[in-house]
Amino acid sequence: MPNTITTLSELESLYGEVNKGSLLKETDRVIPEYRAFIEAAPFVALATRGPEGLDCSPRGDGPGFVRVQDERTLLLPDRRGNNRIDSLRNIVRDPSVALLFLIPGIGETLRVNGRAVISVEPAVLESFAIDGKAPKSVLTITVDAVFFQCARAILRSELWNPDKHVARSSLPSAGQILAALSPDRFDGEAYDKALPERQKATLY
């Protein structure tokens, strides 16, 4: 393909010198300032890789649901979902993970790179129980790198601007998508009607 970058030297020449602050902000541990971001975040995107390819999965709960066990260790409970377990399948075979923490109203995000194992230690699972329901597993993540990402992407996207929120009715519903993809006559309308209560009943 013409007009593509194929070498590191070409890439570095195109973008120029690295901003010194972007290097200074990276550390191999969770400092108190970064811990504050993790404990305030109700949402994190979890990226993994495996033999079948890459995966990026949303994780969310109350602020601080990702626990800082110590400056080199994070604990992330795996709450109820659809049982595809794409992220967990990857981690069993390749422990590399990346996390992106988002906090509503805050422009900066926090990035963590590390290595994960899947824990089913009963005491650990029970420590994350909500309404008497413990997660099936907890990711124990060893931190390799932590750094914050500046707010430009959030500012450009106006992600937290309520005036920019999209009406749910303007996009296909879950039921409509499933009906379109189903080779059989899938009742998307019934699926959508039952979905709110089903999600509420299966959060934990």
C-alpha positions as CSV (number, residue, x, y, z in Angstrom):
1,M,0.0,0.0,0.0
2,P,1.4,3.4,-0.9
3,N,1.8,6.2,1.6
4,T,2.0,4.0,4.7
5,I,4.4,4.0,7.6
6,T,6.3,0.7,7.8
7,T,9.4,1.4,10.0
8,L,9.9,2.9,13.5
9,S,12.3,5.5,12.1
10,E,9.6,6.7,9.7
11,L,7.1,6.8,12.5
12,E,9.4,8.7,14.8
13,S,10.3,11.2,12.1
14,L,6.6,11.9,11.4
15,Y,5.7,12.5,15.1
16,G,8.9,14.1,16.4
17,E,10.2,14.0,19.9
18,V,8.3,12.5,22.8
19,N,6.8,15.0,25.3
20,K,8.9,14.8,28.4
21,G,5.9,14.8,30.6
22,S,4.5,11.7,28.9
23,L,7.6,9.8,30.0
24,L,7.7,11.3,33.5
25,K,4.2,10.2,34.3
26,E,4.9,6.5,33.8
27,T,5.7,4.3,36.9
28,D,5.9,0.6,37.7
29,R,3.7,0.9,40.7
30,V,0.5,2.4,42.0
31,I,1.5,5.6,43.6
32,P,-1.0,7.4,46.0
33,E,-2.1,9.8,43.2
34,Y,-2.9,7.0,40.8
35,R,-4.6,5.0,43.5
36,A,-7.0,7.8,43.9
37,F,-8.0,7.5,40.3
38,I,-8.5,3.7,40.5
39,E,-10.6,4.0,43.7
40,A,-12.8,6.7,42.0
41,A,-13.4,4.7,38.8
42,P,-16.7,2.8,38.3
43,F,-15.6,1.6,34.9
44,V,-12.6,0.0,33.3
45,A,-11.9,-1.5,29.8
46,L,-9.9,-4.7,30.0
47,A,-7.8,-5.7,27.0
48,T,-6.3,-9.2,26.6
49,R,-4.8,-11.3,23.9
50,G,-4.8,-15.0,23.0
51,P,-4.3,-17.4,20.2
52,E,-7.5,-16.4,18.5
53,G,-6.7,-12.7,18.7
54,L,-7.4,-9.6,20.8
55,D,-10.3,-8.8,23.1
56,C,-11.4,-5.7,24.9
57,S,-14.2,-6.0,27.4
58,P,-16.0,-3.6,29.7
59,R,-16.0,-4.0,33.4
60,G,-18.1,-1.8,35.8
61,D,-19.4,-1.6,39.3
62,G,-19.4,0.9,42.2
63,P,-16.3,3.2,42.4
64,G,-13.3,1.3,43.7
65,F,-14.6,-2.0,42.5
66,V,-11.0,-2.7,41.3
67,R,-9.2,-3.1,44.6
68,V,-5.6,-1.9,45.1
69,Q,-4.2,-4.7,47.2
70,D,-0.7,-3.1,47.3
71,E,1.3,-0.8,45.0
72,R,2.1,-3.7,42.6
73,T,-1.2,-5.6,42.8
74,L,-4.8,-5.0,41.7
75,L,-7.8,-7.2,42.2
76,L,-10.6,-7.2,39.7
77,P,-13.8,-9.3,40.3
78,D,-15.4,-11.0,37.4
79,R,-19.1,-10.2,37.8
80,R,-22.0,-12.1,36.1
81,G,-22.2,-11.8,32.3
82,N,-22.9,-13.8,29.2
83,N,-20.4,-16.6,30.0
84,R,-18.4,-16.0,26.8
85,I,-15.4,-15.5,29.1
86,D,-13.3,-14.2,26.2
87,S,-11.0,-12.3,28.5
88,L,-10.5,-15.2,30.8
89,R,-9.9,-17.7,28.0
90,N,-7.1,-15.3,26.8
91,I,-5.6,-14.9,30.3
92,V,-5.3,-18.6,30.8
93,R,-3.0,-18.8,27.8
94,D,-1.4,-15.3,27.9
95,P,-1.4,-13.3,31.1
96,S,-0.8,-9.9,29.4
97,V,-3.5,-7.4,30.2
98,A,-4.1,-3.7,29.8
99,L,-6.7,-1.6,31.6
100,L,-8.2,1.8,30.9
101,F,-10.0,3.4,33.8
102,L,-12.7,6.1,33.2
103,I,-14.3,8.3,35.8
104,P,-17.5,10.2,34.8
105,G,-16.8,13.9,34.6
106,I,-13.0,13.6,34.6
107,G,-11.0,14.2,31.5
108,E,-7.9,12.2,32.4
109,T,-8.0,8.5,32.2
110,L,-5.6,6.0,33.8
111,R,-3.8,3.2,32.0
112,V,-2.4,0.1,33.6
113,N,-0.3,-2.6,31.8
114,G,0.4,-5.9,33.6
115,R,0.0,-9.6,34.0
116,A,-3.1,-11.4,35.4
117,V,-3.9,-14.7,36.9
118,I,-7.4,-16.0,37.6
119,S,-8.0,-16.6,41.3
120,V,-10.7,-18.7,42.8
121,E,-9.5,-18.4,46.4
122,P,-12.6,-18.7,48.5
123,A,-11.6,-15.9,50.9
124,V,-10.8,-13.6,48.1
125,L,-14.1,-14.3,46.3
126,E,-16.1,-13.8,49.5
127,S,-14.4,-10.5,50.1
128,F,-16.0,-9.2,46.9
129,A,-19.5,-10.5,47.6
130,I,-22.4,-8.2,47.1
131,D,-25.9,-9.0,48.3
132,G,-24.5,-12.4,49.4
133,K,-23.3,-13.2,45.8
134,A,-19.6,-13.6,45.2
135,P,-18.0,-13.5,41.8
136,K,-16.9,-16.8,40.2
137,S,-13.3,-15.5,39.9
138,V,-11.1,-12.6,40.6
139,L,-8.3,-11.4,38.4
140,T,-5.0,-10.8,40.4
141,I,-3.1,-8.3,38.3
142,T,0.6,-7.7,38.8
143,V,1.3,-4.1,37.7
144,D,4.1,-3.5,35.2
145,A,3.3,0.1,34.2
146,V,0.9,2.8,35.3
147,F,0.3,6.3,33.7
148,F,-2.4,8.8,33.2
149,Q,-3.7,9.8,29.7
150,C,-4.3,13.4,29.1
151,A,-7.9,14.7,28.6
152,R,-7.7,15.5,24.8
153,A,-9.7,12.4,23.7
154,I,-12.4,13.0,26.2
155,L,-12.5,16.7,25.4
156,R,-12.7,16.1,21.6
157,S,-15.4,13.5,22.0
158,E,-17.4,15.5,24.6
159,L,-18.0,12.2,26.3
160,W,-19.3,13.6,29.5
161,N,-21.4,16.4,28.0
162,P,-25.0,15.5,28.7
163,D,-26.1,17.6,25.7
164,K,-24.3,15.2,23.5
165,H,-25.9,12.0,24.9
166,V,-27.5,9.9,22.2
167,A,-31.1,8.7,22.6
168,R,-31.2,4.9,23.0
169,S,-34.1,4.8,20.5
170,S,-31.9,6.2,17.8
171,L,-29.8,3.0,17.5
172,P,-30.8,-0.7,17.0
173,S,-31.8,-2.4,20.2
174,A,-30.3,-5.7,21.5
175,G,-33.3,-7.6,20.4
176,Q,-33.3,-6.0,16.9
177,I,-29.6,-7.0,16.5
178,L,-30.2,-10.5,17.6
179,A,-33.2,-10.9,15.4
180,A,-31.2,-9.6,12.4
181,L,-28.4,-12.1,13.0
182,S,-30.6,-15.1,13.9
183,P,-31.2,-17.7,11.1
184,D,-34.5,-18.5,12.8
185,R,-37.4,-16.3,13.8
186,F,-36.0,-14.7,16.9
187,D,-38.5,-12.6,18.9
188,G,-36.5,-9.4,19.3
189,E,-39.4,-7.5,20.7
190,A,-40.0,-10.0,23.5
191,Y,-36.3,-10.0,24.2
192,D,-36.1,-6.2,24.6
193,K,-39.2,-6.2,26.7
194,A,-37.8,-8.7,29.2
195,L,-34.2,-7.3,29.1
196,P,-34.4,-4.5,31.8
197,E,-35.7,-6.8,34.5
198,R,-33.4,-9.7,33.5
199,Q,-30.4,-7.4,33.7
200,K,-31.5,-6.0,37.0
201,A,-32.0,-9.5,38.4
202,T,-28.6,-10.8,37.2
203,L,-26.3,-7.9,38.0
204,Y,-24.6,-10.0,40.7
